[in-house]
Amino acid sequence: MNPSPADTTLARRLHDLGGLELGAIDRHEHPRTLFEMRVDAMLMLLTSPACGAFKVDAMRRAIENYSKLEYETLPYYERWLKAVRQLLVEQGVLSDAQIDERIELIRRQRAANGEA
């Protein structure tokens, strides 16, 4: 039995842009920032077979579950970083408290060194 048209019309998720008219795509490359390279390296290490903290598919799931506001306002690598944190906590690799403590330590060290 073939599904009716109503059965095949699923709600489009906010990240699903396939087939939509969105205008021209800026295809110019930009130099990657140190932050972008670090986030990319962290993801490669955490998803490597040697570490296996989580799979890339888990990253996609985490990012696709962001709210519309988060998805539309977070820059690309910020989305990745937020997903990495979520997955590290989900997998029991680190706790939110451990991550927050480390961030605070780094902030204090940078402030002591006169860094922003």
C-alpha positions, 0 to 999 in steps of 0.5 A: 500500500502506498502512503498518501501524500499527507503521510509523506509530508513530514515536518522539516527539521530546522537544519534540513535546508534541502530544496529550499531557495536560500540565495547565493552561497558564499564559496570563498574560503577564509583562513581558519582561526586557532579556535576553529582548528582546536575544535576540529582537532578535539573532535578528530581525537575524541572520535578516533578509534583510539579514543572512541569517546563518541561517534560523529553521528552522535555529534550530528544528533546533538547539533540537530536537537538544538533549538531554532535560536541556538542553531541559527545564532551559534557559529559553526564551530561553536555548535561543534564545541557545545555538542562535544561538551554535551556528548562528553557529559552524556558518555560520562567522560567528564561532568559539567562541574569538571568542565566548568572548573577547568574553564574557570581555572583557565580564565584565572590563569589568563587574567593573571597573565593579563590576557583577555 
